[in-house]
Amino acid sequence: MEIKKTHNIGTLGPAMKGQKVVVGGWVEDLRELGKLSFITLRDVTGVSQIVVAGSENLSQVKDLTKQSVVLVTGAVQESKARDFSFEIKAEKIEILSRAVHPLPIDPLGRLESGIDNRLNARALDLRNQKTASIFKIRHHVLLCIRKMLSESGFLEVNTPKIIGSASEGGANLFSLKYFDKQAYLAQSPQLYKEQLTLGLERIFEISSFYRAEKSHTVRHLTEFTSVDIESAFMDYTDVMEILEQLVVSVFDHVEKNCTEDIKNLGIEIKKPQAPFERVTYKQAIEELGKQGLSLAFGDDLLDSHLRTLGEIHPGFYFLTDWPLKLKPFYIHEKEDDPVVSKSFDLQYGYLELSSGGRRLHDPAKIKARLEEQGLDSAQFEDHLKAFDWGMPPHSGWGLGLDRLMAVLTQIDNVREVVLYPRDPERLFP
């Protein structure tokens, strides 16, 4: 059986009148009109009307179900149909796969399905053009990120996801047996990417990471995609500027290259302007105080606090200079104020998208900070020894790709922008 297409539907047009083509896709609609049948055929690039005539072809499609996959050989011709600028007159139709009804969801969206039903049939859900557009945009976002960071002198790397110790001292790790040893799934590439600056200077990674948090919100996942960078000879303000440039580049790229997908989603891209506002932690607690929320320096900001700040600062902004005690052991203090850290979070309103800062590169200071936070420096022996080999000063950040996608596409639930999301309740499909 021949299965090769000569053209994608999106490459066809009325200027190709009379040309013979072979197209393949799935049947969105099928209607009979006298001695003719009309198929609405879609592939990932576009949609076309197929005109079916002749007893053999008509018998082929008589009992054809919607969403079945067919291969059509025919000639391009002008169309009188209002919704099509051209159509294909079928010479031959091959049914490659029949869809069995009833389908678990209607991929055309005419019958609305809840998010759980759609995720249970995710592969079929991708035939919905709104859903497909989300992941076409995600593809472009990844292209843009890789291009921008590569052109800024960063090398893409891959760090291990199966690790031998709780790398950042956190409790929210998935544990597993690694043959006869105890192992964990990595919650970030933090320690590896710091070590890699020793020889490669500027690196980035785009990969899945794992957090064993039983969070039931529209913004948390147990498996998430993180974009991480680390750079030698940069301070935290330098990597903040790179993050800012990256976000602006992503919005600009999508606006210019995803016009049809933006239309399918019914949104308007709200491209941010650089530089983003910078709000210090001290300024933030002063603003919260004016709203009747009394906080002392060193108190962590709860979700309710961030929501109030998000009303004051509704777009992208950096929340900087956090108290050192609220940050991980590897974050550098400010030289002129050692209780304050060289750190930042990138916020979109209340939503945290990224966290980063300047890292300690003095092993004595790192060991002291580990002790302050009640962590056993022996567990970090493999990491610490790299700091005796000439570790350069370095800074970096991690950006939640899924949350950025939710902001970009103006979708509230982060599960919508992940193909097969994992949360405390969802392990299949």
Sequence and secondary structure as in RCSB ss.txt:
>XXXX:A:sequence
MEIKKTHNIGTLGPAMKGQKVVVGGWVEDLRELGKLSFITLRDVTGVSQIVVAGSENLSQVKDLTKQSVVLVTGA
VQESKARDFSFEIKAEKIEILSRAVHPLPIDPLGRLESGIDNRLNARALDLRNQKTASIFKIRHHVLLCIRKMLS
ESGFLEVNTPKIIGSASEGGANLFSLKYFDKQAYLAQSPQLYKEQLTLGLERIFEISSFYRAEKSHTVRHLTEFT
SVDIESAFMDYTDVMEILEQLVVSVFDHVEKNCTEDIKNLGIEIKKPQAPFERVTYKQAIEELGKQGLSLAFGDD
LLDSHLRTLGEIHPGFYFLTDWPLKLKPFYIHEKEDDPVVSKSFDLQYGYLELSSGGRRLHDPAKIKARLEEQGL
DSAQFEDHLKAFDWGMPPHSGWGLGLDRLMAVLTQIDNVREVVLYPRDPERLFP
>XXXX:A:secstr
     S  GGG  GGGTT EEEEEEEEEEEEEETTEEEEEEEETTEEEEEEE SHHHHHHHTT  TT EEEEEEE
EEE  STT SEEEEEEEEEEEE   SS SS TTSSS   HHHHHHTHHHHTTSHHHHHHHHHHHHHHHHHHHHHH
HTT EE    SEESS TTS S   EEEETTEEEEE S SHHHHHHHHHHHSEEEEEEEEE      STT  SEEE
EEEEEEET  HHHHHHHHHHHHHHHHHHHHHH HHHHHHHT       SS EEEEHHHHHHHHHHTT    TT  
  HHHHHHHHHHS SEEEEE  BGGGS TTB EETTEEEEESEEEEEETTEEEEEEEEE   HHHHHHHHHHTT 
 GGGGHHHHHGGGTT   EEEEEEEHHHHHHHHHT S GGGGSSS BBTTB   
